[in-house]
Amino acid sequence: MLILLAHTTTAQVIELKLASDVWPPFTNEAPNTSFAMDLVNESLKRSGIGTTTEIIPFNQVMQGLEQENYDGSAALWYTEKREESMLFSAPYLQNRLIVVGRRGENVSMTSFEDLKGKKVAIVGSYAYGSDVEDAEGVILVAGDDDQQNLDRLLQMEVDYMLVDALLMEYLLTHQKEEVIKHLQVGSTPLVTRSLHFAIRRNIEGAQSIIERFNQGIVKMISDGTYNRILQLNWIKADVDGDGNLELVGGKHTGKAAPTSSYDIWFDNSSNSTPASHRYYVDGEVYQGWDNVPQQYKVQPISERPEDFKLMKFNF
C-alpha cells in the first residue's frame, strides 16, 4: 500500500509498492539485470519516492492492481482498458521485436506475413501478445531462453529467432565481431510497444508522482544515467527538445565515431549519415564527430569485459 507521511514543513515521503513479472532484461528478481525497473527506481528516487517491488506472475500483477494490493508497476504496456484505473507515465522505453537470422539470410521482413511457413524461435515464458502468438502460418518454436534459441538457429533447427532490439544493440556493443560473423540482424520491428511506469489513479498525489517521474527520466537521458543503466555507450534522443535527434554518450566516447546506437524511439525518418550526427556529450551538443573535443575520445568504461552484466551469447 502507499504510505504518505505528512510533515508540516517538508515534502511528503512516499513509498510505492510495485509489482512486476519475470521479463528479462526489463524486469527480474535481484540480482539479475532489470533495465526497466532500474530506470524507474532511479527516476523515482531522484524525486524522493521510494519503491519496493514484488516479482510475481503477470496475471497476479494485474489482479493485485485491481484488488489494490499494489500501487503500480514499473513496466506496463498501455491499453485503454488499463487507463480506466491507472495513470501512465510518458513512455520511457520501447519494446521492439526484430528478426534475427543466420549470416547471409534475408531479414528484411516488415510483418509476420513475410514469415509464413518459417520456424521462428521465441522464449516460451515471455508474454509476446496476440500479434506474435496468433500469427497465421508462422511456426513458433518455444525455447527456454535466448541462448537456446540462438543454438537452434545456428544448428539450423529454426529459420529465425525473435529478439528485442535492445538486447541486440547490447550484443552489438559488447560482442560485435561474433554477431557480425554469425548473425544477420533485421532493422524493422515486427512488433513495437511503448513501455510505461503506471500507478493506480486513486492513489493520493498520483498525477504529481507521474509528472515527477517523467521529469526524472528526461534528466537521466541528458546526464548519461540512462546510458549507464542500459549499459550502452550511445543512444539516440532529442535531449534539447528541438525535434532533432542527438547521439547521446557519456564522458568517454571512444576514439572513433560510433557505428551503432540505440534509438529510444524507433522512427524510420531518424536515420542519418554519421557526418550529420549531432553528438551530445557532457552537457553540450556538437555538430559532427570532428567537433567533439579530444578529451572525451577515450575508451568507454562499459567496453571493459568485466563490466558486461546483462548476458553473453555463446556462439
N, C-alpha and C positions, 0 to 999 in steps of 0.2 A: 504494500500500500504506500501511497505518497505521504511523506512526513513533512510538514511545514512547521518550523519553529520560528515564531514571530518574535522579533526584537524591536524594541521601541526606537532605537537609533541606528540600527544596522539592517542590511538587506536580509531577506529570508534565506534560511539554509534549507536546501531542497535535496531530498534523496529519492531517486526514482527506482522502482523495482521493475526491471525489464525482463523479457523472456525472448529467447531465440532458439532455433533448432541447430543441429549439426549440419553446416553447409560450407565446407571448406572451399576456398580460403577466406570466405567472407565472415562466417560465424562458426565458432567452435569452442570446445572446452579448453581451458588453460591447461598446459602452456602452449597449445597448438596455435599457429598463426590464425588471426581472425581480423582481416583488414577492416571490414565494416564496423565491427564492434570497437576496434581500436580508434577509428576515426570519430565515431560517435562519442565514445567516452572522453576522448581528448577535447573535443569541441565543448561538450557539456562541462567538463572540469574547469575550463577557462572562464566559464560563467558562474562558477561556484556551485555547480549542480553535480551531486554525487550519483553514482549508479551501482546497482547490483544486478547481475544477470543470471537467470536460471536457464540452463540448456536442456530442452525437453523436445519431444516430437512436435512437428509443426502443427498437427491438429490440436494438440494440447495448448500450444501457444495461442491459437485463435480462440479456443474455448476458454482459456484463462482470462483473456482480454474481455470477452463477452461477459464473464462472470465477475469481472473487476478484481480478479486475484492479482493482476499485474497492471502497471501503469502504461506500459507501451512496449515497443520492440525496436531494436536498433536497425533492423533491416527488413523492410516490407515493400512489396510492390503495391502501387496504388491501384485501387478499384473504386468505382462509385459506391459500391455496397459498403466497403470498409470506411469510406469517407463519412458515412452517416453517423458513425460513432467515434471516429478518430480524426485528429488533426495530423496532417502530413507536412513534413519539412520540405523545403526545396530539395530536388534530387541532388545527392552528393556523390553518387557513383552510377554507372550503368552496367547492367549485365548484358553482355553481347556474346552470343554463341556463334562461333565461326567453325568452318570445316577445315580439318587438317588431314592431309593425305601423305602418302609416301612421296619422296622426292621425284619430281617429274610428272606427277599425276595432275589432272585437271582439278582445280579447286575454285573455279570461277562461279560456282553456284550462287544464285541470288534468292532461291526459295527451296522449300522441300520438294517441290515438283521436280526439280533437277536431280533429286536423289532417289527417284523411284527405281525400285529393283536393286538398290545398293544396300549392303550391310554397313550399318553405322553404329559405332561403339558409343555407348553412353554410360554414365555411372549409375548403377542401379538404385542407389539410395537418394539420389537428387530428385527434387520435385521440379521437373522441367516445364510442366504445364501442358495444356492440350495442344499447343502449336507443334510440340515435338511428339508427345505420346500418341496423338491421334493422326499423325502424318500418314496420308494414304499411300500405300505401296512401298513405304520405306521399312526395311528390315532392321529393327532396333536390337542390338546385342548388348545386354546389360553386363557391365563388369564391376568388380569390387571398387576400383579406383582408376584414376587416370593412368597410372603406371601399367596396370593390367591391360587397359585399352591400348596403350602405346605398344605393348608387347604383341598384342593381337594384330595391330596394324602392321607392324614391321614383319611379322610372321605370315602376313597375307591372309589371315583368318577373317578380317573385315576389310572393307574398302576405304572407310573413312572413320574418323572419330570427331565428336563434337567437343569443343573446348572453349572455355571462356577466354575472351580476348585479353583480359588482364593477366591470366596465367601465362598465355603465350608471350606477351610482352615481357613478363618477368624472365621467362626462359630465354628469350632473345637477348635479354640484357646479360644473363649470367651463364648461359650455355650456347652462345650464338653459333660457334663453329659446328657443334654437334647437331643443332637444329637445322642449320643450312645444309649440312651433309645428308641428313636422313629424311627431312620432312619438307612438305610443301604446305604453306600456311595461307589459308584463304583470307581475303581482306573485307569481304562483305558479310556483315552479320545476318544470319538467318532468323534470329530472334533477338530483339532489343527491348529491354525493360529498364526503366529508371528505378533506382533504389533509394528508399526514403527512411528516415527516422520518423516514427509515429507514436503519438500518445493519445489516451482517451480524452475526448472533448470535455468530459465533466470533471476533469482534474482542475483544481484551483490554479489559476495563472497559466493555463495550458498554452494560450496564444503567446504569452511572453516567453515561455520556455522555448517554443519553436523558433521565435524570432531571434533569440539569443543563440540558439544552436546554428541557425543559418549564418549569422554574423561570424560565429567562430570558425565555420568551415571556410569562409572567404579569407579570413586572416591566415588560416593554416595553409591555404594554397599559396598565398603571397609570401609567407615567411619560410617556406620549404618543409614545413612539418608534414604536409600531405605527401610529398615525395618520400620522406623518410619512412612514414608508416607503410606506404605501398612498396617500399624497398626498390624504388625505381629512380634512375638518375634524371629522367626527363619526362615531363607531362606537358600536354597542350591545354591551355586555358586562357580565357580572357581576363587577365588579372587587373587591367586598368579600366575595364568597362567601356572601351571604345568600339566594341563589336569585332575587333580583330584578335586572332589567336596569338598568344606568345608561347614560346618554348620555355618552360619554367624549370630551372635547375637549381642546384644548391650552390654553395660557395666553391665546390670542387667540380668543375665542369668536364674534366678530361682534356687531353691535349688536342683532340680533333673534334670537329663538328659532329654532333650526334647523327647517326644514320637511322635511328628509330626513336619513337616517343609514343607515349600512351595518350590518346585522346580521351579526356574525361567525358566529353560528349561527342559521340560519333557523328560526323557530318561530311558527306562526300564533297561538299564545296570547300572544306577547310584545307584540302591538300595544297601544298605549295612547294616550290623548289627550295633547297637549302639556302640559296643566296638571298631569298626574300624573307627568310625567317626573322622574326623579332625574338630576341633572347632576353628573358627576364632573369637576372642574376643579382642576388644580394640587394634587392630593392630597386634596381634600375633596369630600364629597358634599353637594349642595344640593337640597332638595325644591322643585321648581318653578323656572321661569326667573326669576321676580321676586326670588328669594333668591340668585341668582348675583351676587357683588359687581360693582359697576360697573367696577372697574379692569380686569376681564377682557373687557369688552364693547367690544372694538375689532376692526377688520378682521383676519381671519386672514391671515398671510403667504402661505398657499397659495392665496389668491384673486387674487394678482398674476399677470397673464398670462405674465410671464417665468418663472414657476415651474411652468408646465404642462409636464410631462416625459413623460407617457405617450403621448397621441395627441390629435389634434384632428380631429373629423369635419368634412368639407366638405359642407355642405347645398346 
